Every structure is written in C-alpha cells, then in structure tokens.
Amino acid sequence: MDLRGPADVRLLEDRLSPGPALAALGEVHQSSGGIASFVGQVRTGGGVTALELSHYAPLTLPGMERLAGEALARWPLDALLVWHRVGLLLPGEPIVLVAAAARHRRAAIEAVDFTMDHLKAAAWFWKREQRDGQWHWIEPRPEDHADLARWS
C-alpha cells in the first residue's frame, strides 16, 4: 500500500481497511517512537441497520487537507492519515481512520484526538442513520462541541 506524503488524506467510497493502512504507516515510519490511531465504526445494536454519510465535494477534501495541515503544524509528526468513508455503511463497518506517527507518543495521541474532535463536531459531512426502517439525521452532541472547544 502506498502512502501519500506526510499528510495522507482520503475520502473513500469503497471499504475502509484500517489494518493494511496502519501496517503500511508502521513500515514506512519505523523510526517513529509511536503510532496512535483511532478507528470509528458504525455502531451495532439500538435498531441501527445503516448509516449514510454525504458531503459537499468542493469543501470536504480541501477541508480535511487543511485540518491535517493544522495538525502537522501543531505537533512534530512524521505522518498523519485521515481517511473517511462516504456513502452507505452497515453496522460494524469502519467509518474513519485517523493515525499519527511521531517520535514521541504524546504528539501522536494528541494529533489523533485533535483531528477526531474536528471531524466529529465541525466537519463537512451529513450523517443519517436508519433505525426501524426510518431515517434520522445525526447532529453533533454538546459533548462533541465541548471537545472541539478545548483546542481553541
């Protein structure tokens, strides 16, 4: 698997496979002292049968690239992956992978946390889930906005 520079940002319409991506990151950045990652997935249970993510193409990828650039500027990272699915997903399927490689673990952990807080509360995606045959829009929770505010 080829990685695309220090900031590898992707919107994926097909399946997201975190394992190979993380293996490639570790292989390319063997001198990094730590690799931190987060994988978000569609929850199972609660009657959820599907999750649909839509986005506004002219803003989404450029916005994700700016976010990755902010993380790279804020922490001494060797690399950052920000991969996000769009389209229809089923319970258990991965939605997002954020991974950071750095000399020291704290930078990698904080960069992943920062990136996820922004993706969760201030991103360019519209989410709706299907429960019991009905579609329901998902809005960021107050906790998501509080998480984002701590980076200001």
Backbone hydrogen bonds in HBPLUS format (Angstrom, degrees):
<---DONOR---> <-ACCEPTOR-->    atom                        ^
c    i                          cat <-CA-CA->   ^        H-A-AA   ^      H-
h    n   atom  resd res      DA  || num        DHA   H-A  angle D-A-AA Bond
n    s   type  num  typ     dist DA aas  dist angle  dist       angle   num
A0080-LEU N   A0006-PRO O   2.67 MM  74  6.04 141.7  1.82 157.7 170.6     1
A0008-ASP N   A0080-LEU O   2.88 MM  72  6.24 164.2  1.91 163.7 168.7     2
A0082-VAL N   A0008-ASP O   2.92 MM  74  6.25 162.9  1.95 153.1 153.2     3
A0010-ARG N   A0082-VAL O   2.92 MM  72  6.39 158.6  1.96 148.6 152.7     4
A0084-HIS N   A0010-ARG O   2.95 MM  74  6.35 158.8  2.00 154.0 159.7     5
A0012-LEU N   A0084-HIS O   2.82 MM  72  5.97 164.1  1.84 147.2 150.6     6
A0086-VAL N   A0012-LEU O   2.92 MM  74  6.11 139.8  2.08 161.2 157.7     7
A0022-LEU N   A0018-PRO O   2.88 MM   4  6.05 163.4  1.91 163.1 167.3     8
A0023-ALA N   A0019-GLY O   2.93 MM   4  6.14 156.3  1.99 153.2 160.5     9
A0024-ALA N   A0020-PRO O   2.94 MM   4  6.10 157.1  2.00 144.7 150.5    10
A0025-LEU N   A0021-ALA O   2.97 MM   4  6.21 156.0  2.02 145.9 152.7    11
A0026-GLY N   A0022-LEU O   2.98 MM   4  6.19 160.4  2.02 147.3 152.1    12
A0027-GLU N   A0023-ALA O   2.93 MM   4  6.14 151.0  2.02 145.3 153.7    13
A0028-VAL N   A0024-ALA O   2.92 MM   4  6.09 165.2  1.95 154.9 157.9    14
A0029-HIS N   A0025-LEU O   2.98 MM   4  5.99 149.3  2.08 144.0 152.6    15
A0032-SER N   A0029-HIS O   3.12 MM   3  5.50 159.8  2.16 109.4 115.8    16
A0033-GLY N   A0102-ALA O   2.85 MM  69  6.07 120.6  2.20 119.3 135.7    17
A0034-GLY N   A0102-ALA O   3.01 MM  68  5.64 152.8  2.09 169.9 167.5    18
A0102-ALA N   A0034-GLY O   3.01 MM  68  5.64 161.5  2.05 163.1 168.2    19
A0036-ALA N   A0100-ALA O   2.95 MM  64  5.43 151.7  2.03 155.3 160.2    20
A0100-ALA N   A0036-ALA O   2.87 MM  64  5.43 156.1  1.93 153.8 161.6    21
A0038-PHE N   A0098-VAL O   2.81 MM  60  5.35 143.8  1.94 152.7 163.8    22
A0098-VAL N   A0038-PHE O   3.01 MM  60  5.35 160.8  2.05 153.3 159.2    23
A0040-GLY N   A0096-VAL O   2.94 MM  56  5.12 152.9  2.02 137.5 146.4    24
A0095-ILE N   A0040-GLY O   2.64 MM  55  5.41 174.5  1.64 146.6 148.6    25
A0096-VAL N   A0040-GLY O   3.33 MM  56  5.12 157.6  2.38 126.9 131.6    26
A0042-VAL N   A0093-GLU O   2.95 MM  51  5.61 157.7  2.00 153.5 157.2    27
A0092-GLY N   A0042-VAL O   2.87 MM  50  5.13 167.6  1.88 132.3 136.5    28
A0048-VAL N   A0045-GLY O   3.29 MM   3  6.00 170.9  2.30 120.8 121.8    29
A0049-THR N   A0130-GLN O   2.76 MM  81  5.57 165.2  1.78 160.4 164.6    30
A0130-GLN N   A0050-ALA O   2.85 MM  80  5.14 164.8  1.87 142.7 145.6    31
A0051-LEU N   A0089-LEU O   2.89 MM  38  5.16 156.2  1.94 147.2 150.8    32
A0089-LEU N   A0051-LEU O   2.73 MM  38  5.16 164.5  1.76 162.5 167.5    33
A0052-GLU N   A0128-ARG O   2.78 MM  76  5.38 168.0  1.80 165.8 170.0    34
A0128-ARG N   A0052-GLU O   3.02 MM  76  5.38 149.4  2.12 147.6 156.3    35
A0053-LEU N   A0087-GLY O   2.91 MM  34  5.08 161.9  1.94 137.2 141.1    36
A0087-GLY N   A0053-LEU O   2.80 MM  34  5.08 175.0  1.80 144.0 145.3    37
A0054-SER N   A0126-TRP O   2.92 MM  72  5.21 162.5  1.95 150.8 156.0    38
A0126-TRP N   A0054-SER O   2.81 MM  72  5.21 161.9  1.85 145.8 149.4    39
A0059-LEU N   A0056-TYR O   2.93 MM   3  5.81 154.7  2.00 132.1 139.2    40
A0060-THR N   A0056-TYR O   3.07 MM   4  5.95 156.3  2.13 149.8 155.4    41
A0063-GLY N   A0059-LEU O   2.86 MM   4  5.73 149.3  1.96 145.0 154.4    42
A0064-MET N   A0060-THR O   2.88 MM   4  6.14 156.5  1.93 155.3 162.3    43
A0065-GLU N   A0061-LEU O   2.89 MM   4  6.10 154.9  1.95 152.4 159.5    44
A0066-ARG N   A0062-PRO O   2.94 MM   4  6.19 152.0  2.02 144.8 151.9    45
A0067-LEU N   A0063-GLY O   2.97 MM   4  6.20 158.8  2.02 146.9 152.7    46
A0068-ALA N   A0064-MET O   2.95 MM   4  6.21 159.1  2.00 147.7 153.0    47
A0069-GLY N   A0065-GLU O   2.94 MM   4  6.15 154.1  2.01 143.3 150.8    48
A0070-GLU N   A0066-ARG O   2.87 MM   4  6.22 147.9  1.98 148.4 157.2    49
A0071-ALA N   A0067-LEU O   3.06 MM   4  6.41 157.3  2.11 150.3 155.8    50
A0072-LEU N   A0068-ALA O   2.92 MM   4  6.21 160.3  1.95 152.3 157.9    51
A0073-ALA N   A0069-GLY O   2.93 MM   4  6.10 145.1  2.06 142.4 151.8    52
A0074-ARG N   A0070-GLU O   2.96 MM   4  6.07 140.7  2.12 143.2 153.7    53
A0075-TRP N   A0071-ALA O   3.05 MM   4  6.14 153.8  2.12 154.6 158.5    54
A0077-LEU N   A0075-TRP O   2.91 MM   2  5.66 121.5  2.26 113.4  96.6    55
A0078-ASP N   A0101-ALA O   2.65 MM  23  5.31 161.1  1.69 143.1 148.4    56
A0079-ALA N   A0101-ALA O   3.27 MM  22  5.16 152.5  2.35 136.6 134.6    57
A0101-ALA N   A0079-ALA O   2.97 MM  22  5.16 163.6  2.00 139.2 143.1    58
A0081-LEU N   A0099-ALA O   2.73 MM  18  5.04 164.8  1.75 153.6 158.8    59
A0099-ALA N   A0081-LEU O   3.04 MM  18  5.04 154.1  2.11 132.5 139.2    60
A0083-TRP N   A0097-LEU O   2.88 MM  14  5.15 172.3  1.88 159.9 161.9    61
A0097-LEU N   A0083-TRP O   2.86 MM  14  5.15 160.1  1.90 153.4 157.3    62
A0085-ARG N   A0095-ILE O   2.79 MM  10  5.20 164.7  1.81 168.2 169.4    63
A0093-GLU N   A0090-LEU O   3.01 MM   3  5.71 162.7  2.04 145.9 148.7    64
A0109-ILE N   A0105-ARG O   2.86 MM   4  6.07 168.5  1.88 167.1 170.2    65
A0110-GLU N   A0106-ARG O   2.90 MM   4  5.99 171.7  1.91 155.1 157.8    66
A0111-ALA N   A0107-ALA O   2.96 MM   4  5.98 156.1  2.02 144.5 151.3    67
A0112-VAL N   A0108-ALA O   3.10 MM   4  6.28 157.1  2.15 147.4 152.9    68
A0113-ASP N   A0109-ILE O   3.02 MM   4  6.24 163.7  2.04 151.5 156.3    69
A0114-PHE N   A0110-GLU O   2.87 MM   4  5.98 168.8  1.88 153.9 156.8    70
A0115-THR N   A0111-ALA O   3.00 MM   4  6.08 164.4  2.03 144.2 148.8    71
A0116-MET N   A0112-VAL O   2.93 MM   4  6.10 165.9  1.95 153.1 157.1    72
A0117-ASP N   A0113-ASP O   2.91 MM   4  6.09 160.0  1.95 151.8 157.7    73
A0118-HIS N   A0114-PHE O   3.15 MM   4  6.40 156.2  2.20 147.4 153.2    74
A0119-LEU N   A0115-THR O   2.95 MM   4  6.21 159.5  1.99 150.1 156.3    75
A0120-LYS N   A0116-MET O   2.82 MM   4  5.89 155.3  1.88 153.4 159.4    76
A0121-ALA N   A0117-ASP O   3.13 MM   4  6.14 157.3  2.18 143.9 148.8    77
A0122-ALA N   A0118-HIS O   2.87 MM   4  5.18 153.3  1.94 138.4 145.7    78
A0138-ILE N   A0127-LYS O   2.85 MM  11  5.42 163.3  1.87 147.7 144.3    79
A0129-GLU N   A0136-HIS O   2.84 MM   7  5.40 152.2  1.92 155.4 155.0    80
A0136-HIS N   A0129-GLU O   2.82 MM   7  5.40 150.5  1.91 149.2 159.0    81
A0131-ARG N   A0134-GLN O   2.87 MM   3  5.38 157.8  1.92 158.9 157.4    82
A0134-GLN N   A0131-ARG O   2.95 MM   3  5.38 167.9  1.97 120.9 124.6    83
A0144-ASP N   A0141-ARG O   2.94 MM   3  5.18 127.4  2.23 104.0 117.7    84
A0145-HIS N   A0141-ARG O   3.30 MM   4  6.78 152.9  2.38 151.9 158.6    85
A0146-ALA N   A0142-PRO O   2.95 MM   4  6.27 153.2  2.02 148.8 156.9    86
A0147-ASP N   A0143-GLU O   2.87 MM   4  6.08 155.0  1.93 146.3 152.8    87
A0148-LEU N   A0144-ASP O   3.06 MM   4  6.31 156.5  2.12 143.5 149.5    88
A0149-ALA N   A0145-HIS O   2.94 MM   4  6.14 153.6  2.01 146.0 153.1    89
A0151-TRP N   A0148-LEU O   3.14 MM   3  5.92 167.1  2.16 122.5 126.5    90
A0152-SER N   A0149-ALA O   3.15 MM   3  5.55 168.1  2.16 115.6 119.2    91
